[in-house]
Amino acid sequence: MTPAGAPDRGHPSAPVPDAGSRTGRRPTEEAGREIAGTGVDAEGRCAHYRTERDVVANRCATCGRYWACHRCHDEHAGHAFGRMPLDAPDAVLCGACGHVMGYREYSAHPACPSCGHPFNPGCAAHAPLYFALDAPDAPEADGLP
């Protein structure tokens, strides 16, 4: 049980305050990558999605930048979000550690395969916004959501 008013870090909807990494730099900066968006914190949470598990950034195929969320992209990019091909090896970035992965690796794990930070399971509902799930060459029978 958590004290009244304290966020429950184990609950996926618990908000997380802005905080720097232990080195004073964002993990993604240490990995040489930046997460774009509105009010992005040290692990990639933005003004729109701020739970403990909101640490995934998705790469736009149009501009090549990693974005905290589709709403951040809509507010700042000036173009439609370009959905990444399913075989792109660098479509997703873990904001907790800077690990880069493709859709298949990301969608197969409930947490980052590198650092173990849990991902928000609700993000699966947005997969069609970020990935070309309906592409003609997309496999249909291999368990893709």
Contacts in CASP RR format, 6 or more apart in sequence:
PFRMAT RR
TARGET T0000
AUTHOR 0000-0000-0000
METHOD contacts of the structure
MODEL  1
MTPAGAPDRGHPSAPVPDAGSRTGRRPTEEAGREIAGTGVDAEGRCAHYR
TERDVVANRCATCGRYWACHRCHDEHAGHAFGRMPLDAPDAVLCGACGHV
MGYREYSAHPACPSCGHPFNPGCAAHAPLYFALDAPDAPEADGLP
2 8 0 8 1.000
2 9 0 8 1.000
7 14 0 8 1.000
7 15 0 8 1.000
7 16 0 8 1.000
7 52 0 8 1.000
8 14 0 8 1.000
9 16 0 8 1.000
9 52 0 8 1.000
10 52 0 8 1.000
11 52 0 8 1.000
12 51 0 8 1.000
12 52 0 8 1.000
12 53 0 8 1.000
12 118 0 8 1.000
12 120 0 8 1.000
12 121 0 8 1.000
12 122 0 8 1.000
13 51 0 8 1.000
14 51 0 8 1.000
14 52 0 8 1.000
15 50 0 8 1.000
15 51 0 8 1.000
16 41 0 8 1.000
16 43 0 8 1.000
16 45 0 8 1.000
16 50 0 8 1.000
16 51 0 8 1.000
16 52 0 8 1.000
17 41 0 8 1.000
18 39 0 8 1.000
18 41 0 8 1.000
18 42 0 8 1.000
19 41 0 8 1.000
19 42 0 8 1.000
20 26 0 8 1.000
20 41 0 8 1.000
20 42 0 8 1.000
21 27 0 8 1.000
21 30 0 8 1.000
21 42 0 8 1.000
21 43 0 8 1.000
23 30 0 8 1.000
24 42 0 8 1.000
26 35 0 8 1.000
26 42 0 8 1.000
26 43 0 8 1.000
26 44 0 8 1.000
26 95 0 8 1.000
27 42 0 8 1.000
27 43 0 8 1.000
27 95 0 8 1.000
27 96 0 8 1.000
27 97 0 8 1.000
27 98 0 8 1.000
28 34 0 8 1.000
28 35 0 8 1.000
28 44 0 8 1.000
28 57 0 8 1.000
28 66 0 8 1.000
28 93 0 8 1.000
28 95 0 8 1.000
28 98 0 8 1.000
30 98 0 8 1.000
31 97 0 8 1.000
31 98 0 8 1.000
31 99 0 8 1.000
31 100 0 8 1.000
33 66 0 8 1.000
33 93 0 8 1.000
33 98 0 8 1.000
33 100 0 8 1.000
34 65 0 8 1.000
34 66 0 8 1.000
35 44 0 8 1.000
35 57 0 8 1.000
35 66 0 8 1.000
35 67 0 8 1.000
35 68 0 8 1.000
35 93 0 8 1.000
35 95 0 8 1.000
36 65 0 8 1.000
36 66 0 8 1.000
36 67 0 8 1.000
36 68 0 8 1.000
36 72 0 8 1.000
36 73 0 8 1.000
36 76 0 8 1.000
37 46 0 8 1.000
37 47 0 8 1.000
37 67 0 8 1.000
37 68 0 8 1.000
37 69 0 8 1.000
37 72 0 8 1.000
37 73 0 8 1.000
37 75 0 8 1.000
37 76 0 8 1.000
38 46 0 8 1.000
38 47 0 8 1.000
38 48 0 8 1.000
38 68 0 8 1.000
38 71 0 8 1.000
38 72 0 8 1.000
38 75 0 8 1.000
38 76 0 8 1.000
39 46 0 8 1.000
39 47 0 8 1.000
39 68 0 8 1.000
40 46 0 8 1.000
40 68 0 8 1.000
40 72 0 8 1.000
41 50 0 8 1.000
43 55 0 8 1.000
43 95 0 8 1.000
43 96 0 8 1.000
43 117 0 8 1.000
44 54 0 8 1.000
44 55 0 8 1.000
44 57 0 8 1.000
44 68 0 8 1.000
44 95 0 8 1.000
45 51 0 8 1.000
45 54 0 8 1.000
45 55 0 8 1.000
45 68 0 8 1.000
46 54 0 8 1.000
46 68 0 8 1.000
46 69 0 8 1.000
46 71 0 8 1.000
46 72 0 8 1.000
47 72 0 8 1.000
48 68 0 8 1.000
48 69 0 8 1.000
48 71 0 8 1.000
48 72 0 8 1.000
49 68 0 8 1.000
49 69 0 8 1.000
49 120 0 8 1.000
51 120 0 8 1.000
52 118 0 8 1.000
53 117 0 8 1.000
53 118 0 8 1.000
53 119 0 8 1.000
53 120 0 8 1.000
53 121 0 8 1.000
54 68 0 8 1.000
54 69 0 8 1.000
54 120 0 8 1.000
54 123 0 8 1.000
55 94 0 8 1.000
55 95 0 8 1.000
55 96 0 8 1.000
55 112 0 8 1.000
55 117 0 8 1.000
55 119 0 8 1.000
56 92 0 8 1.000
56 93 0 8 1.000
56 94 0 8 1.000
56 95 0 8 1.000
56 106 0 8 1.000
56 119 0 8 1.000
56 120 0 8 1.000
56 123 0 8 1.000
57 66 0 8 1.000
57 67 0 8 1.000
57 68 0 8 1.000
57 92 0 8 1.000
57 93 0 8 1.000
57 95 0 8 1.000
58 66 0 8 1.000
58 67 0 8 1.000
58 69 0 8 1.000
58 70 0 8 1.000
58 84 0 8 1.000
58 91 0 8 1.000
58 92 0 8 1.000
58 93 0 8 1.000
58 130 0 8 1.000
59 65 0 8 1.000
59 66 0 8 1.000
59 67 0 8 1.000
59 84 0 8 1.000
59 88 0 8 1.000
59 90 0 8 1.000
59 91 0 8 1.000
59 92 0 8 1.000
59 93 0 8 1.000
60 66 0 8 1.000
60 67 0 8 1.000
60 73 0 8 1.000
60 77 0 8 1.000
60 81 0 8 1.000
60 82 0 8 1.000
60 84 0 8 1.000
61 82 0 8 1.000
61 83 0 8 1.000
61 84 0 8 1.000
61 85 0 8 1.000
61 88 0 8 1.000
62 77 0 8 1.000
62 79 0 8 1.000
62 80 0 8 1.000
62 81 0 8 1.000
62 82 0 8 1.000
63 77 0 8 1.000
63 79 0 8 1.000
65 77 0 8 1.000
66 93 0 8 1.000
67 73 0 8 1.000
67 77 0 8 1.000
67 81 0 8 1.000
69 126 0 8 1.000
70 81 0 8 1.000
70 126 0 8 1.000
70 129 0 8 1.000
70 130 0 8 1.000
73 81 0 8 1.000
74 81 0 8 1.000
81 129 0 8 1.000
81 130 0 8 1.000
83 128 0 8 1.000
83 129 0 8 1.000
83 130 0 8 1.000
83 131 0 8 1.000
83 132 0 8 1.000
83 133 0 8 1.000
84 91 0 8 1.000
84 102 0 8 1.000
84 103 0 8 1.000
84 130 0 8 1.000
84 131 0 8 1.000
84 132 0 8 1.000
85 91 0 8 1.000
85 131 0 8 1.000
85 132 0 8 1.000
85 135 0 8 1.000
86 103 0 8 1.000
86 104 0 8 1.000
86 131 0 8 1.000
86 132 0 8 1.000
86 133 0 8 1.000
86 135 0 8 1.000
86 138 0 8 1.000
86 139 0 8 1.000
86 144 0 8 1.000
87 103 0 8 1.000
87 104 0 8 1.000
88 102 0 8 1.000
88 103 0 8 1.000
89 100 0 8 1.000
89 101 0 8 1.000
89 102 0 8 1.000
90 100 0 8 1.000
90 101 0 8 1.000
90 102 0 8 1.000
91 101 0 8 1.000
91 102 0 8 1.000
91 103 0 8 1.000
91 106 0 8 1.000
91 130 0 8 1.000
91 131 0 8 1.000
92 100 0 8 1.000
92 101 0 8 1.000
92 102 0 8 1.000
92 103 0 8 1.000
92 105 0 8 1.000
92 106 0 8 1.000
93 99 0 8 1.000
93 100 0 8 1.000
94 100 0 8 1.000
94 101 0 8 1.000
94 112 0 8 1.000
94 114 0 8 1.000
94 115 0 8 1.000
94 117 0 8 1.000
95 117 0 8 1.000
96 112 0 8 1.000
96 115 0 8 1.000
96 116 0 8 1.000
96 117 0 8 1.000
97 112 0 8 1.000
97 114 0 8 1.000
97 115 0 8 1.000
97 117 0 8 1.000
98 114 0 8 1.000
99 112 0 8 1.000
99 113 0 8 1.000
99 114 0 8 1.000
99 115 0 8 1.000
101 113 0 8 1.000
103 127 0 8 1.000
103 131 0 8 1.000
105 113 0 8 1.000
106 119 0 8 1.000
107 124 0 8 1.000
107 127 0 8 1.000
107 144 0 8 1.000
107 145 0 8 1.000
109 119 0 8 1.000
110 118 0 8 1.000
110 119 0 8 1.000
110 121 0 8 1.000
111 117 0 8 1.000
111 118 0 8 1.000
111 119 0 8 1.000
112 119 0 8 1.000
124 145 0 8 1.000
127 133 0 8 1.000
127 145 0 8 1.000
128 134 0 8 1.000
132 138 0 8 1.000
133 144 0 8 1.000
133 145 0 8 1.000
138 144 0 8 1.000
END
